[in-house]
Amino acid sequence: MVPNQWIEIDRPDILIVEGLNVLQTGRLPRDGKAIPFVSDFFDFSVYLDADETVLKDWYVDRFLTLRGTAFRDPKSYFHRYSQLTDAEAVTTATAIWTSINLVNLHENILPTRQRADLILQKSESHRVEEVALRKL
């Protein structure tokens, strides 16, 4: 990679769009006219799924790991979490998960699950345990 230089790819054969809410649709306008959503332009979509308790455990584990890495940066917004004890960190991460991430999961992410062409159910070990392919 060379600083301040880039390669422009005009029409890639495959473009991967990643995000928590990429399959989300908005409310239809009052006049009922259809408006396009980003997912209307996808040829194929994949939804990675896992049980809520597994997702929470992954979040807490990642929070504990970040406490010793990225959170150590004094300029980081999350620096305040770097000095928490293990017990305090677990309590804090669980509270963040419950009040923010779990709410987002239920209100914005899970409702998009059935819009995906392929649903991959992951286990705690991150292995895909179940595959559901919608008839194309």
N, C-alpha and C positions, 0 to 999 in steps of 0.2 A: 504494500500500500504506500502510495506517495502522497504526502500532505498536499491538500488543495487541488488534487486531481481526482477525477472519477471517470468511470466508464458508464455511458448511458446505454441502457438496453431498452429499445423501443417497444418490441413486442415479444416478450418472453414466451416460451412454450408452456412453462409452468410458473405460476405466481402464487406463493403461499401467503395468505393473510391470517395472522394470528391475533387473537384477542378474546377477552371474556364475553363480549357482547356483540360479536360480529354477525351472529344469526338473529339478532334482535330486530324487531320491526317497531315502528312508531305507531302512534294513533293515526287513524285515517282522518283527513280533514273533514270538516262538517259537510262540505259539499259532496263527499263520497268519492271524489276523484282519486284514482290510484296514484301514489307517488312511489318512486323507486327507492329501494333500500339497498345498501351495499351488497347484501347477500343475494339479491336478485341477479347479480352478475357472476355468481359463483357457478362453476360447472359441477363441482363436487364439494361436499362439506363433511367434516369429521368433528365429532363431539367427544372429547375425552371425559369420561365420567368416573366417579369413585364415590363410595359411601361417605356420608357427611362426617362420620367419626374419623375416617381415614384422612379426609381433607383437613380436618382440624388438627390431627396429629402431625401431618406434614407441615402445616403452618407453624405450629408451636416448635417443631424441630428446626425449621428454617430460621425462625426468630432467635432461637438459642444459638445457632451457628453464627448468624449475623451479628449477634452481641459481641462476639470475639473477633469479628472481621470488619465489615463495612461500618458498623455502629461505632467503632473506635475512632473514626475520623472526627475530630472536634468540629469540623464545619458541617457535618452531617446533621440533618434534621433529627435523625434517630439517635444521635450521640447520647442523649439523656438515658437511653436504655442500656448503655454499655456497662454501667456500674451496678446493675441490678444483681441480686443474688439469684441462684438457680430457681428457688421457690418464687421469688418476686417476678422473675422473667416469665415463668410458666403462668402465673396468675395474670400478668399483664397481657401476654400473648393470647391467652384464653379469652380475656375480656375484649380485646380488639377483635378476635375472631367472631365472638358472639354478637357484639354490637354493630360490627361493620360487615365483615366478610360473609357471615351466615345470612344476614339480611339481604345482601346483594345476591347471594346464591339463590335464595328463595324468590326474590322479587324480579330479578333481571336475567339470571343465567339459566336456572332450571326450566323456566318456561320456553326457552329456545331449543331445548334438547330434541324434541320431536321434529324440528325443522331440519335436522342434520340427515344427510344421506347415510352416514355410517356412525354408529355409536360404539365406542370402545370402552368397556368397563374394566377399570384397573383395580388391582388389589393393593394392599398395603406395601407390598414389595415392588410396586410399579409394573408388575407383569400384567399383561392384558389377559383377563380371565373370561371375558364374554365379548362376542362380536355380534352386532345387530346391523344388518344391511337392509336399507329400505329398497323396495323394488324400484328399479330405475326405469 
